Structures are given as C-alpha cells and as structure tokens.
Amino acid sequence: MEKLKIGFIGCGGIAFDKHFPGMSTQRDRIDMYAFCDIIPERAEEARAKYGCEGAKVFTDYHDLLACPEIYAVHVLTPNVKHCQISCDAMEAGKHVICEKPMAATYEDALKMYDTHIRTGKLLTIGYQYRHFDAHKAMKEYVDTGALGEIYYAEATAWRRRGIPTWGVFTNKAEQGGGPLIDMATHALDLTLWMMNNYEVASVTGCTFDKIGPVATVDEMGNDFGNWDPEKYELEDSAFGFVRMKNGALINIRCSWAMNLIPNEGMVRLAGTKGGIDETGMQVTANHVQNNRAVDLKIKTRSMFPRMMNTIDRNPQKDPNQMEAEIWVNALLGEGELFVTPEQALTVTKILDAIYKSAASGETIYF
Ligand SMILES: NC(=O)c1ccc[n+]([C@@H]2O[C@H](COP(=O)([O-])OP(=O)(O)OC[C@H]3O[C@@H](n4cnc5c(N)ncnc54)[C@H](O)[C@@H]3O)[C@@H](O)[C@H]2O)c1
C-alpha cells in the first residue's frame, strides 16, 4: 500500500510537542512529507528530525498546497490564520486537521465548516484532552446514565499566573483571544462531549484584563516569565453562563492570570442521580446508595500518562498518538473522526458569544 503523504503548516510549539511525535507513530501508513513555516529554520528542523526520504520544505503554504501528491495537512499556526489556511487547503483538495480553537471567531469557524461541507474534505480539530485517561473514564461513567439528567456543569481552565510569553499568544491580531479561546476551548469541548449536548439557547459572558495590560512580571510573577504589558491586548480571565435548550447550565471559568488558587480539574457535572468531577489526577463520582450520599473514586491510569510510565503496568496510549491514529484511520476510510466539525463549531460559537456578550453587556440568544 502506498503511504499517504502528509503536510504540516506551522512548525512551532504544538507541531514539535504533539503533531510530529504523534504522527511519527503512524509512519507505517503515512509519510511526513512536507513542512512549512514562515521561519525557514523551523521547517528545516522539522524535516531534519521527522521528514521522510525526499521530504520538502516550504515558507509559503500555498506552495505546499500546490503539491498534488499531498493528501492531508495539519494546520498548526496561530489562531487567526486557522480559517484561511484550512479553507485554502480544503479548496486545494486536502483533508485538514487544524489545531484548537477551530477559529478565532464563529464567523471564521462557519466558513471552515461550509468549506468542509462543499468540498467534502475531512475536517477535525485537535482536542487531544478527550484522549486523556481521566476524561475517557469520566465519559464512560457518564454514558452509563449514572448521573441521571445532567443540569449543571463547570468547564474550568485555570492558571493563577500563566500568561504565555512565547510565540504571538498575547497578540490580538494573531491569536484573536486570550485564555478563553486558548484554554477554555479544551474544557468546554470536554464538557459538551461528556454531556453529549450541543444545543445552546443563550450565552452571557464577562471578560477582564486587570493584570496582563497593567502589571509586570516583577509585580505579579508569571510561570512563563516576563511579558510586555504595553503589548498585552487580550483578556486575562473570562467567564460564561451558558444555558442549553434542555435547561442545563454550563458555567465557564478561565484565567491566565488571576488571584485565585487553581485547585480544580477541567470538568464537573451534576445530574439528578449523581455527579462527577476531576481534581487533576483524581476522578470522583458521587451518588446515593442505601439512602446515603457516597463518593466513588474512579481509577484512572493518569491524567498525564507520560509522567507515570514507570509505575503504570497497563499504560494507556499517549493521547497524541491516539489523536494521530484516529486521524489516519479516518484518512484511510477505516474509522470515523473523533472530534467532528459540528462539535468544534459549537464550541467556537459559545466562546465567540461570550466575547460578544462581554463587549455589549447583553445576553446572546440563539
Ligand atoms: N492542542 C493543544 O493543547 C495546543 C497547545 C498549544 C498550542 N495549540 C494551538 O496550536 C496553534 C499554534 O500554537 P503554538 O504554540 O505551536 O505557537 P508557535 O508560535 O510556537 O508556533 C506557530 C508557528 O506557526 C508559524 N506560522 C505562522 N504563520 C504561518 C504561516 N502563514 N504559514 C506557515 N507557518 C506559519 C510560526 O512561524 C510558528 O513557527 C495555536 O492555534 C494554538 O492555540 C494547541
């Protein structure tokens, strides 16, 4: 069987941390064939470390897309470029896996979705947190129906001091948003997926920029070092109140910098019969047994499996490898996409509405 030729657009952090190692586990089925970055040394480094024999390097993604032999591309650039590059790729006949968030705005995400429908090309988004063992365990438990009707959820992505200082993360023109579309996008994706509920009725949002644009690292501290307050253009925390059509409420909370200690995981769900939440490594369900409220600790192998390699006798596959495997299966027609474009579109629709509501002070109704 001839191997599928894959192209990578954007050779920065997420490319080297996730997509290159993940896809390199699939080399019996794919060739890591083309690498593009506007910074040529990054594309060269990627080719040198991961490229197949004869792998190509580009600085203009249009040249990569012009190669008829390339079957699919990974879009790994800053957020604002996701839409144009993904649409151009699908128009050029390539299947697309794009990094999260799907796009910086709902309008852009919708363009991507429409292009996917019109061209018939596959489109999926890199929400690899679904493959973490803790989240899979939660999903399996929720799917048993043990929670009853789920009517309240919290989607949390919390850093007390974690303003990203690399790349263009604090640049509005390139990223489009702060912690809401950077981190809460994962927490919301997990929450909707676990609830299996994508029907949104209304969104009320509030954002703050109380630390990023005014403070310095010396005054405030930051896990990722110094940032330039003069160039900090985004929210540093955001909150959303999402009513679903069935009456359920999702409470979204996220921060890159806020004076609250992060002591929670990403998802909590409460239903009429029971609930479930995670605190980092631990997943705990609660339900009623013999007229008493009891907790049930759910064994997960680890939130971050690579940290547990030595003591895990039955290690789960690396989430990056799982994402790559599912993607290649779908490319070969041997499986379904795990993250559908419809699901990712709804995540972006909600996050975009939080920004719109925060700006206008109004609730957004759908
Ligand atoms: N799934 C996750 O958990 C996760 C984690 C981190 C980042 N991300 C996402 O990945 C994307 C990239 O983030 P990153 O951390 O890798 O940023 P980065 O700045 O490290 O890398 C982005 C790369 O894209 C390149 N680039 C920019 N415009 C380009 C263009 N037109 N053509 C080709 N290359 C171009 C840049 O030169 C850079 O090398 C973002 O959308 C981010 O939200 C996802």
The ligand as an SDF file (V2000), in Angstrom:
LIG
                    3D

 44 48  0  0  0  0  0  0  0  0999 V2000
   -3.9180   21.2830   21.4680 N   0  0  0  0  0  0  0  0  0  0  0  0
   -3.2480   21.9630   22.3890 C   0  0  0  0  0  0  0  0  0  0  0  0
   -3.2610   21.6210   23.5820 O   0  0  0  0  0  0  0  0  0  0  0  0
   -2.4520   23.1640   21.9830 C   0  0  0  0  0  0  0  0  0  0  0  0
   -1.3570   23.5820   22.7540 C   0  0  0  0  0  0  0  0  0  0  0  0
   -0.6260   24.6870   22.3020 C   0  0  0  0  0  0  0  0  0  0  0  0
   -0.9970   25.3680   21.1650 C   0  0  0  0  0  0  0  0  0  0  0  0
   -2.0900   24.9400   20.4370 N   0  0  0  0  0  0  0  0  0  0  0  0
   -2.5340   25.6750   19.2330 C   0  0  0  0  0  0  0  0  0  0  0  0
   -1.5820   25.4890   18.1910 O   0  0  0  0  0  0  0  0  0  0  0  0
   -1.5010   26.6690   17.4040 C   0  0  0  0  0  0  0  0  0  0  0  0
   -0.0430   27.1030   17.3290 C   0  0  0  0  0  0  0  0  0  0  0  0
    0.4190   27.3210   18.6460 O   0  0  0  0  0  0  0  0  0  0  0  0
    1.9690   27.0980   19.0280 P   0  0  0  0  0  0  0  0  0  0  0  0
    2.0450   27.0420   20.4940 O   0  0  0  0  0  0  0  0  0  0  0  0
    2.5350   25.9820   18.2310 O   0  0  0  0  0  0  0  0  0  0  0  0
    2.5610   28.5030   18.5110 O   0  0  0  0  0  0  0  0  0  0  0  0
    4.0230   28.7740   17.9660 P   0  0  0  0  0  0  0  0  0  0  0  0
    4.1410   30.2420   17.8620 O   0  0  0  0  0  0  0  0  0  0  0  0
    5.0140   28.0170   18.7900 O   0  0  0  0  0  0  0  0  0  0  0  0
    4.0160   28.1080   16.5060 O   0  0  0  0  0  0  0  0  0  0  0  0
    3.2740   28.6060   15.4180 C   0  0  0  0  0  0  0  0  0  0  0  0
    4.1470   28.5070   14.1830 C   0  0  0  0  0  0  0  0  0  0  0  0
    3.3780   28.8720   13.0400 O   0  0  0  0  0  0  0  0  0  0  0  0
    4.2400   29.5780   12.1760 C   0  0  0  0  0  0  0  0  0  0  0  0
    3.4350   30.3440   11.2290 N   0  0  0  0  0  0  0  0  0  0  0  0
    2.7590   31.4990   11.4450 C   0  0  0  0  0  0  0  0  0  0  0  0
    2.1150   31.8610   10.3180 N   0  0  0  0  0  0  0  0  0  0  0  0
    2.3920   30.9280    9.3730 C   0  0  0  0  0  0  0  0  0  0  0  0
    2.0090   30.7720    8.0130 C   0  0  0  0  0  0  0  0  0  0  0  0
    1.2180   31.6550    7.3890 N   0  0  0  0  0  0  0  0  0  0  0  0
    2.4740   29.6840    7.3420 N   0  0  0  0  0  0  0  0  0  0  0  0
    3.2890   28.7890    7.9650 C   0  0  0  0  0  0  0  0  0  0  0  0
    3.6820   28.8980    9.2560 N   0  0  0  0  0  0  0  0  0  0  0  0
    3.2260   29.9530    9.9540 C   0  0  0  0  0  0  0  0  0  0  0  0
    5.0870   30.4270   13.1100 C   0  0  0  0  0  0  0  0  0  0  0  0
    6.2630   30.9020   12.4950 O   0  0  0  0  0  0  0  0  0  0  0  0
    5.3620   29.4190   14.2310 C   0  0  0  0  0  0  0  0  0  0  0  0
    6.5340   28.6800   13.9980 O   0  0  0  0  0  0  0  0  0  0  0  0
   -2.4120   27.7120   18.0590 C   0  0  0  0  0  0  0  0  0  0  0  0
   -3.6300   27.7520   17.3730 O   0  0  0  0  0  0  0  0  0  0  0  0
   -2.6220   27.1820   19.4600 C   0  0  0  0  0  0  0  0  0  0  0  0
   -3.8880   27.5210   20.0140 O   0  0  0  0  0  0  0  0  0  0  0  0
   -2.7910   23.8500   20.8170 C   0  0  0  0  0  0  0  0  0  0  0  0
  1  2  1  0
  2  3  2  0
  2  4  1  0
  4  5  1  0
  4 44  2  0
  5  6  2  0
  6  7  1  0
  7  8  2  0
  8  9  1  0
  8 44  1  0
  9 10  1  0
  9 42  1  0
 10 11  1  0
 11 12  1  0
 11 40  1  0
 12 13  1  0
 13 14  1  0
 14 15  2  0
 14 16  1  0
 14 17  1  0
 17 18  1  0
 18 19  2  0
 18 20  1  0
 18 21  1  0
 21 22  1  0
 22 23  1  0
 23 24  1  0
 23 38  1  0
 24 25  1  0
 25 26  1  0
 25 36  1  0
 26 27  1  0
 26 35  1  0
 27 28  2  0
 28 29  1  0
 29 30  1  0
 29 35  2  0
 30 31  1  0
 30 32  2  0
 32 33  1  0
 33 34  2  0
 34 35  1  0
 36 37  1  0
 36 38  1  0
 38 39  1  0
 40 41  1  0
 40 42  1  0
 42 43  1  0
M  CHG  2   8   1  16  -1
M  END
$$$$
